[in-house]
Amino acid sequence: MQNTDKSDIAHQGWLLPRLPAWMRPYAVLMRMDRPVGVMLLLWPCIWSILLASGGALHLGAYGLKVLILFSFGAFLMRSAGCVVNDLWDRNLDGQVARTAQRPLASGALSVRQALVLLGCLLLLSLIILVQLPLMVILLGFLSVVFVALYPAMKRVTYWPQTFLGLTFNFGALMGWAAIEGRVSLAALALYVAGIFWTLAYDTIYAYQDREDDALVGIKSTALLFGENGVRMVNIFYCISLALFLFVGALCNASLWFYAITILAAVYFYQALKLWRPRDSALCLKLFKKNIILGFFLAVACALI
């Protein structure tokens, strides 16, 4: 029997105890008890919208509308991605202590119920998507293909975090296209910066499950890097930072952009120096700090 003490479900959080009993498995399946993923998906969207607009002061009514639509879209698509992931992994999650109590693995929800929920989430996402320019719609449909395929990558490559980066940072392209109607060089550079950022934080996250993943045949960069994880994660963050600064140069950014970006990097590096890959609690804590990093980078973009 699995030890549920390691479960990633926030039973004692503010949300789940307040929901009716029948809703809780759906909320858990959507990861509503853990909104970290929504913010990690949303930050690249916010960065690109602010940068393409020329900063917060130039957003205007349309830019604000785009921000709101992307915020709802990030919540819906992250939820949909979690459902897809758990459908793929329902027979493996029960063998991993952290995921054994997820609704599909534990039997709290059936596959049919999960598919109905997925359909509803995708329909709501589509309603939001069609309110945006054609290029954004096309990119949105392409992103769904990546969302559907990502869980399979954990079975065929030790680099699923790269594929997650490709998937999770589509918002950088979509946000830019929503404002400018095109995908510029700066948008592509921001997309690649986001990919390396995701590679870094999801590698940190993957170290929590390294032993269990090895037993059940799930591949990850944590397994690939082994004891070299700290060095590789540092490299990924440095590449991401360099590309982010390059985006600023392409956008003729102000000194405020560079100052805040560098300060954010210094702040995060202080936390990264304390990371020990074998400490699961520390892995999760550092992973969550990426929300704060994303926020500071958004402030930099707002003041461009």
N, C-alpha and C positions, 0 to 999 in steps of 0.2 A: 504493500500500500504506500502511495506517495505521501511524502511529508508536505502538508499544505502550508507550513510556516513560511516556505519560500515562494508561495504563490504571488504572482504579480497583480492580483486583483485587490483593489483598495476597499476591502470590506468595511473598514473603519473610517473611510473618507466622509466628506460632507454630503455627497450625492446619493450613493446607493441606499443608505438607510432611509432616505426620504422618499424613495420611489415605491410604488406598489410592487408587491412581490412578483407579479407576472411580468413587469417591465424590466426587472433587474438583469435577467440573463441577456436581454437585447442590449441594454446599456453597456454591459460588460463586453459583449461581442463587438460593439462599436467603440470600445475603449473610452467611453464617456467618463469613466472613473479616473482616467489618466490622460489629461488634455495635452501633455507634452508634445505628442506627435503632431497635433493640430498646429501648434505654434512653429514647430520645425518645418512643417509644410508651408505655412503661411509667410514666414519671414522672407524667403526669396521672392514671393509675390509682392510683398510690401516694398522690398528694396527696389525692384525693377519699376514699379509704378511711380515711386518717388523720384528715382533717377531719371526716368523717361520724361517725367513732368517738369524736371528742373528744380525739384525741391518741394517741400510742403506748402510754401507760400504760393506756388503756381499750380497746385492741384486743380482748383476750381471745382465747380459742381459736378462735372463729368468725372474728374479724377476721384472725387470722394465717392461717387456712385460705384466706380470700378473697385475701389478699396472695399466697400461694403459687400459687393457681389463676390469678390474673391475670398472674403472672410467666411461667408456662408459656404462657398464652394469648397474651401479648404476643409471645413468641418465635415461636409458631406462626403467628399472624396477620400479623406483619411479614414472615415468610418467604413466606407465601401471597401477600401483597400484592406482594412482589418478583417472584414467579413471574408473577402477572397482568400486572404492569407490563412485564416482559420479553417476554411473549407479544404484548402490544399493540405493543411497540416493536422487535420483532426485525428488521424491515426498515429501521429508522432507526438503530438502535444501531451498525451497521457503518459508518455515515458520520460518527460522532463519535469522536474519538480516545480519549476517556475510557472509552467503553462498547463499543468495537469488539471487544474480546476476551471479552465476556460469552458464556456458553455457547450461547445460542440464536442470537445474531448471528454467532458464529464457526463454528457447526455442530457444536460439541462435544456438544450434546444436540439431540434432535429435538423437535418440537412434541408428539408423542405422549408422549414421556418426561416432558416438562414437565407435561402434563395429568395424568398418573398421579401425579406428585409433588404437584401441587396438590390432587388428590382426597384423598390421604393426609393432607396438612396440614389440610384442611378437616374431615375426619372426626375427627382428633385434637382439633381445636378444638371441634367439636360435643360430644365426650365431656366436655370440661371445662365447656362452657357449660351443659349440662343439669344440672349439679350446683349451679347458682345459681338464685336466685328468678326467677319468671316474667317480671317486668319486665326483668330483666337479659337473659334469653333473647330477649325481643322486641327489645330494643335491639341485641343481638348480631346478630340476623338483619338488622336494618336497616343496621348498619354494613357488612355484607358487600356490600350494594348499592353503597355508597359506594366500597368497595375496588375493586369491579369497574369502576366508572365513572371513577374518578380518571384513569387513563391517557388516556382520551378527552378530558379537559378541556384537556390540553396542545395539542390540535389545534383547539379551538374558542374559547378565551378566553386573554387575557393574564393571567388571574388563577387559574391552576391551583393556585397555592400556597394560595389561600383554600379551595378544595375539599379539598386535602390537610389543611388545618387542621380542616375539618369532619370528615374521616375519621379523622385521627390522634388526635383528642381525645375520641372516643366513650367512652374509658375513664373520663373525668371523670364522665360521666353514669352509666355502668355501675357504677363503683366505689361511687358514692353510693347508687345503687339497691340494690346488693348489701348494704349496711349498713342503710340506713333503709327500704328497700322502696318508695321513691319518689324522684322527681327534684325537689329543692327549688329555690328561687330561688338559693341559694348554689351548688348544683350547676350550674345554668345559667350563672351568672356565671363560675364556674371554667372551664366549657366554652368560653365566649367568650374568656376570658383565654388559654386554651390555643390557640385559633384564631389570635389575634394573635401569640402566641409563635411558632407554626409559620410564620405569614406572614413573620416576621422572619428566623428561621434558615434557612428554605428559600429565601428571596430571596437571602441571602448565598451559599447553596450553588449557586443557579442562575447566579450570576455567573461560575462556572467555565466554563460551557458557552455563554455568551452568543453568541459568534461562530458556533460550530457550530450552535446551535439556530436562529439566523437563516437559515443556509444550507439547513437541511433542513425548515424550516417549523414547528418546535416553538415554541410561545409560552410566555412566562414573565413574571413581574413584573420580572425583571432586564432583559429587553428593553423592557418598558413604561417603567420608571423611568429607564433609561439613566444619565446622570450625576447624577441625583437620588436614586440608590440609598441613599446614606448617610443622607440626611435622612429618607427614607421608613422605612428600617429602624429608625432611632431613634424615630420616631413609633410604630411598631408595638410596640416594646419598652416604651415609656412607657405606652401604652394597656393592654398586658398587665399591667404592674406595678400600675397603678391599679386594675384589676379584681381582681387578686390580693389587694390590700390591702382592697378592698371585700368580698371573700369573708371575709377575716379579721374585718371588722366585723360581718358577718352572723352569724358563728360566735362572737362575743364572745371573740375571740382574746386571748391574753396579750401582755404587752409583749415577751416573747421572740420571738413570731411576727413582730411588726413590726420588731424590731431585726435579726433574722437576715435577713428579707426585704430590708430596706434595705441591709444590709451586702452581701448577694448582688448587689443591683443596682449598688452602687458598684464592687464587684469586677469585674463584667462590663463596666461602662461603661469602665473603664480599658483593657480589651482592645478594646472597640468603637471607641475613639478612634483606635486604630492601624490600623483596617481601611482597605484600599485595594482597591476593587472590581476593579481591573485585575490584581491580584496573586492568581492562582489558588491558589497555595500558602497564602497568608494567608486566603483565603476558606475553604478547607478547615479550617485551624487554628481559625479563629474559630467555624465551624460546630460543630466538635467540643467547643468550650468550653461549649456549651449543655448538655452532660451534667453538667458541674460546677455550672452554674447550677441545673439541675433538682434536683441532689442537695441543694444548700443550701436550696432551697425546700421540699424534702421534710423536711429537718431542722426548718424553721420550722413545718411542718404537724404534725410529731411532737410539738412542744413547745407546741402551741396551748392 
